[in-house]
Amino acid sequence: MDHTNTDDRVAALEARIRDLETQTAARSVKPEFEWKTWAEKYGLLIAWIAVIIIMGAFKPAQMFAWNSYATMLGSNAMVVVLTLALIIPLTTGDFDLSVAATMGLSSMVIAVLNVKMGLPISSAIIAALLTGVAVGIVNAFFIIYFGVFSLIVTLGTGYFISGLILWVADSGTVAGVSMSLIKAVILTRFLGIPVGFYYALLLTGAIWYLFQYTALGRRMLFVGRGREVARLSGVNVNRMRAGALIASSTLAAFAGVLYTGMRGVADPSSALAFLLPAFAAAFLGSTTIYPGRFNAPGAFVAVYFLSTGIMGLNFLGVDSFVQNLFYGGGLVLAVAISQLIRGRKSMD
């Protein structure tokens, strides 16, 4: 046996192993600071601050006043919840265009049961949340059992719910909702901010934890990446999608609870106006904090970034039609940026 040749081969193998270990260690050591990654993750936060400073230069008394932001944070809590409702099915690859209508239906159910039928506000809220669950079950049934595209099903469901609201309300506004709900949402404040904001903040944290640290959340993300791959890997894709759709409608119903508590009344059509802001915030949020995927912290930041812009435009006396331009343009840009990020960065 040629010990020299054997020793040479062993030495060569050891050298290759050392090179491989060196290369692996080099790849595992991240640069101290990556401007590109940092800008992607926190660019929207910087833009938010820039909007405040720029608009504050024209209206400093309003834009730099804490009361303005305290009111804005509280009054947009239901938009945060509605956006969170959207991102859950979006994560699994489905659209839910019925969330705004479900929010309106929830609001009307509370008002009719509490004001016209005299039920306690707690019972009315439970009924409203169960109504949201029922809407989610209907959506999931048609989307999954019949295999109809979610965009079509939820669009039809949304219009059906809108007609149902008009019928239940007799095409009128229902006023006089219990003051206990109003106190629990808007009148009670902490640090000057209505407590409705903290409900939205806690819900944001819970959904962030779900997707970031639980097996259920990771499976939902996996389904969104590729349903067939997820199915072959043993994930119950239909169950994940159905659960996401039911959770979406339930959260939309909770947004209706906050909406009713903010206003003390329910009307047949005003909730529908929040669909576009919620979609704009959902897609804009997917470009920040965790770029490339829908995420709760990003949605939270996006809602208040857009709300700050609208608030500043109102202070500047801009016509109301500019709000639609702002939200519509924001949605198109957000989708474009999101696609660019996803095109070169895998979803995690």
C-alpha positions in Angstrom: 0.0 0.0 0.0 1.4 3.4 -1.0 1.3 5.3 2.3 2.7 8.4 0.6 -0.2 8.7 -1.8 -2.7 8.0 1.0 -1.2 10.7 3.1 -1.3 13.1 0.2 -5.0 12.4 -0.4 -5.8 12.8 3.3 -3.9 16.1 3.4 -5.7 17.3 0.3 -9.1 16.3 1.9 -8.3 18.1 5.1 -7.3 21.2 3.2 -10.6 21.2 1.3 -12.5 20.8 4.6 -10.6 23.8 6.1 -11.4 25.8 3.0 -15.1 24.9 3.2 -15.2 25.8 6.9 -13.6 29.1 6.2 -16.1 29.9 3.4 -19.0 28.9 5.6 -17.8 31.0 8.5 -17.3 34.0 6.1 -20.9 33.6 4.8 -22.3 33.4 8.3 -20.6 36.6 9.4 -23.0 39.4 8.4 -21.7 42.9 7.6 -21.9 45.3 10.5 -24.4 47.4 8.6 -26.1 47.0 5.3 -27.7 50.2 4.1 -29.8 48.5 1.4 -31.4 46.1 3.8 -31.9 48.8 6.5 -33.5 51.1 4.0 -35.9 48.4 2.8 -36.9 47.6 6.4 -37.3 51.1 7.8 -37.8 53.3 4.8 -41.5 53.8 5.4 -40.7 54.9 9.0 -38.3 57.5 7.6 -40.9 58.6 5.1 -43.4 58.9 7.9 -41.1 61.3 9.8 -40.4 63.2 6.6 -44.1 63.7 5.9 -44.6 65.1 9.5 -41.6 67.5 9.1 -42.5 68.7 5.6 -46.2 69.3 6.4 -45.2 70.7 9.7 -43.2 73.4 8.0 -46.5 74.7 6.5 -48.8 74.0 9.5 -46.6 73.7 12.6 -49.3 74.5 15.1 -51.4 71.5 14.0 -48.7 69.1 12.7 -46.5 69.4 15.8 -49.4 69.2 18.3 -49.8 66.0 20.3 -53.6 66.3 20.4 -53.6 66.0 16.6 -51.8 62.6 16.7 -53.7 61.3 19.8 -57.0 61.8 17.9 -55.6 60.4 14.7 -54.2 57.3 16.4 -57.6 56.6 18.1 -59.8 57.3 15.1 -57.9 55.0 12.8 -57.9 52.0 15.1 -60.6 50.2 13.1 -58.6 50.8 9.9 -55.7 49.0 11.6 -57.9 46.1 12.5 -59.5 46.0 9.0 -56.0 45.9 7.5 -55.0 43.1 9.8 -58.1 41.2 8.7 -57.0 41.6 5.1 -53.4 40.4 5.5 -54.3 37.1 7.0 -55.9 35.6 3.9 -53.5 37.6 1.7 -50.7 35.6 3.5 -52.3 32.3 2.3 -52.8 33.6 -1.2 -56.5 34.7 -1.0 -58.2 38.0 -1.4 -61.1 39.1 0.9 -63.0 42.0 -0.7 -65.9 41.6 1.7 -64.1 42.9 4.8 -65.4 46.4 4.7 -69.0 45.2 4.1 -68.5 42.8 7.0 -67.4 45.6 9.2 -70.6 47.6 8.2 -72.8 44.5 8.9 -71.2 44.1 12.3 -71.8 47.7 13.1 -75.5 47.5 12.0 -76.1 44.2 13.9 -74.9 45.9 17.1 -77.0 49.0 16.6 -80.2 47.1 15.6 -79.9 44.6 18.5 -78.9 47.1 21.1 -81.1 50.1 20.1 -84.2 48.6 18.4 -84.4 45.2 20.2 -83.1 46.3 23.6 -80.4 43.6 23.9 -77.5 44.3 26.3 -74.4 45.7 24.4 -72.3 42.7 25.3 -74.8 40.3 23.7 -75.0 42.5 20.6 -71.2 42.5 20.3 -71.1 38.7 20.6 -73.8 38.4 17.9 -71.8 40.8 15.6 -68.7 38.7 16.0 -70.6 35.5 15.3 -72.0 37.2 12.2 -68.4 37.7 11.1 -67.6 34.1 11.6 -70.6 33.1 9.5 -69.5 35.4 6.6 -66.0 33.7 6.8 -67.6 30.3 6.6 -69.7 31.2 3.6 -66.6 32.7 1.8 -64.5 29.6 2.6 -67.2 27.2 1.4 -67.5 28.8 -2.0 -63.8 29.4 -2.4 -62.5 26.0 -1.3 -65.4 23.6 -2.0 -66.3 25.0 -5.4 -62.9 26.2 -6.3 -64.0 29.7 -7.2 -61.4 32.4 -7.2 -61.5 34.3 -3.9 -61.6 37.7 -5.6 -64.9 36.8 -7.3 -66.5 35.2 -4.3 -65.7 37.9 -1.8 -66.7 40.6 -4.3 -70.1 39.0 -4.6 -70.3 38.4 -0.9 -69.5 42.1 -0.2 -72.3 43.3 -2.5 -74.7 40.8 -1.0 -73.9 42.0 2.5 -74.3 45.6 1.4 -77.8 44.8 0.3 -78.5 43.0 3.5 -77.4 46.0 5.5 -79.8 48.2 3.6 -82.6 45.8 4.3 -81.9 45.4 8.0 -81.5 49.1 8.5 -84.4 50.0 6.3 -81.9 52.2 4.4 -81.5 54.5 7.4 -79.1 55.4 10.2 -79.6 53.7 13.6 -78.5 56.0 16.5 -78.4 55.6 20.3 -75.9 52.8 20.8 -75.1 52.2 24.5 -72.7 54.7 26.0 -70.7 51.8 27.6 -69.4 50.8 24.2 -68.5 54.4 23.3 -66.6 54.7 26.7 -64.8 51.5 26.0 -63.6 52.6 22.6 -63.2 56.4 22.3 -64.0 58.2 25.6 -61.6 56.4 27.8 -58.0 57.5 27.2 -54.5 56.6 28.2 -51.7 59.1 27.6 -54.4 61.2 25.8 -55.0 58.4 23.2 -58.4 56.6 23.0 -58.1 53.0 24.2 -59.4 51.8 20.8 -55.8 52.4 19.6 -54.4 50.0 22.3 -56.9 47.3 21.2 -55.4 47.6 17.7 -51.9 47.7 19.0 -52.4 44.5 21.0 -54.0 42.7 18.1 -51.0 43.8 15.9 -48.6 42.2 18.4 -50.7 39.0 18.6 -50.7 38.6 14.8 -47.0 39.4 14.6 -46.3 36.7 17.1 -48.5 34.2 15.3 -46.7 34.6 12.0 -43.2 35.0 13.5 -43.0 32.4 16.2 -45.8 29.8 15.9 -46.0 26.6 13.7 -49.5 27.7 12.6 -48.2 31.0 11.3 -45.3 29.4 9.5 -47.6 26.9 7.8 -49.8 29.8 6.6 -46.8 31.5 5.2 -45.8 28.2 3.5 -49.2 27.9 1.9 -48.9 31.4 0.5 -45.5 30.6 -1.1 -46.9 27.6 -3.0 -50.0 25.6 -2.3 -49.0 22.5 -4.2 -45.6 22.3 -2.5 -47.2 22.9 0.9 -49.8 20.1 0.2 -47.0 17.7 -0.8 -45.2 18.6 2.4 -48.1 17.4 4.5 -49.8 20.8 5.2 -53.6 20.8 5.1 -53.9 23.6 2.7 -57.7 23.8 2.6 -57.8 24.0 6.4 -55.2 26.8 6.4 -57.1 28.8 3.8 -60.5 28.3 5.4 -59.1 29.3 8.8 -57.6 32.4 7.3 -60.8 33.5 5.7 -62.9 32.9 8.8 -60.3 34.8 10.9 -60.4 37.7 8.4 -64.2 38.1 8.6 -64.1 37.8 12.4 -61.5 40.5 12.7 -63.5 42.6 10.2 -66.5 42.2 12.5 -64.4 43.4 15.5 -63.4 46.4 13.4 -67.2 47.0 13.1 -67.4 46.9 16.9 -64.7 49.6 17.2 -66.3 51.6 14.4 -69.7 51.6 16.2 -68.0 52.6 19.5 -66.3 55.5 17.9 -69.4 56.9 16.3 -72.3 55.7 18.5 -74.4 55.1 15.4 -74.5 52.7 12.5 -75.3 53.6 8.9 -75.7 51.4 5.8 -72.8 52.6 3.6 -70.0 54.5 5.3 -67.9 51.4 6.2 -67.4 50.6 2.5 -65.2 53.6 2.1 -62.5 51.9 4.2 -61.8 49.1 1.8 -59.3 51.1 -0.3 -57.4 52.5 2.6 -57.1 49.0 4.1 -55.8 47.5 0.9 -53.4 50.4 0.4 -52.0 49.9 3.9 -51.8 46.1 3.5 -49.7 46.3 0.4 -47.7 49.3 1.6 -47.0 47.5 4.8 -45.6 44.5 2.9 -42.7 46.8 1.8 -41.5 47.5 5.3 -40.3 45.9 8.6 -40.4 42.4 6.9 -40.1 43.4 3.2 -41.5 40.9 0.7 -44.4 39.6 2.7 -47.5 40.8 4.4 -46.8 41.5 8.1 -48.7 43.0 11.0 -46.1 45.7 12.1 -45.7 46.9 8.6 -49.5 47.2 8.2 -49.7 49.1 11.4 -47.0 51.6 10.3 -48.6 51.9 6.9 -52.0 52.8 8.2 -50.7 55.6 10.3 -48.3 56.8 7.6 -51.3 57.2 5.2 -53.4 58.7 8.0 -50.8 61.2 8.8 -50.6 62.2 5.1 -54.4 62.6 5.0 -54.4 64.6 8.2 -51.7 66.9 6.9 -53.6 67.5 3.6 -56.7 68.4 5.7 -54.8 70.9 7.7 -53.5 72.4 4.4 -57.1 72.8 3.2 -56.8 70.4 0.3 -60.1 69.3 -1.4 -61.5 66.0 -0.2 -61.0 64.3 -3.6 -57.3 64.4 -3.0 -57.8 61.8 -0.4 -58.9 59.3 -3.0 -55.9 60.3 -5.2 -53.6 59.7 -2.2 -55.0 56.3 -1.3 -55.3 55.2 -4.9 -51.9 56.3 -5.8 -50.5 54.8 -2.6 -52.0 51.4 -3.4 -50.6 51.3 -6.9 -47.1 52.4 -5.8 -47.3 49.9 -2.8 -48.1 47.0 -5.1 -45.4 48.0 -7.6 -42.8 48.3 -4.8 -44.0 45.0 -3.2 -43.6 43.2 -6.5 -40.1 44.6 -7.1 -39.0 43.4 -3.6 -40.5 40.0 -4.1 -38.9 39.7 -7.5 -35.5 39.7 -6.0 -36.1 38.6 -2.5 -37.7 35.3 -1.3 -40.5 35.5 1.1 -39.6 34.3 4.6 
